[in-house]
């Protein structure tokens, strides 16, 4: 069973301290290199993009971090209708990989819906498939619901990647806050030597950590 942590859980504080000691310097370096940039954020996560690169991190788990320096980063703002279409394509990809119809070296995904939390294991969907291992899933996919955030790491044959997704890289999605333009952020980062994904926090499901 995956652990559930309360705010005052000493184990949670210890895990945070361990990850900060391990990754804090790298995170600070990437943030400094990316600079102020353009920020997109909601109550769950934030992303900053600039000409120098991009980074993303969760609010409740700042060590759940993706950073790219000088990499191939693209992003655009999409309306809710297109977000739902994108999610339908993503769900079809997950089903295809889970059923063996779509070969994948790796497909790792987490989705957080309103009120969702990786730490508390609520309102979330997690899928992880690597190599020849059996796929791991946790939570419930909520069709026709726009999540607050999703993070997808994938390595597929180019012909199997959904339109607009890199065959080898990371896709990030952030829903808007209630006070902004109402458009969602969809960002894609093609995997290069300068792509750093530090999403290995011990609070993540062990079989679905994204390293």
ABEGO torsion letter per residue (X at the ends): XBBBBBAABAAAAAAAAAAAAAAAAAAAAAAAAAEAEBBBBBAABBBBBBAAEBBBBBAABAABBBBBBGBBBBBBBBBAAAAAAAAAAAAAAAAAAAAGABBBABBBBBBBBBGBBAAAGBGBBBBBBBEABBBBBBEBBBBGBBBABBBBBBBBBAAABBBGBBABEBBBBBBBBAABAGBBBBBBBBBBAABBBABABAABBAAABBX
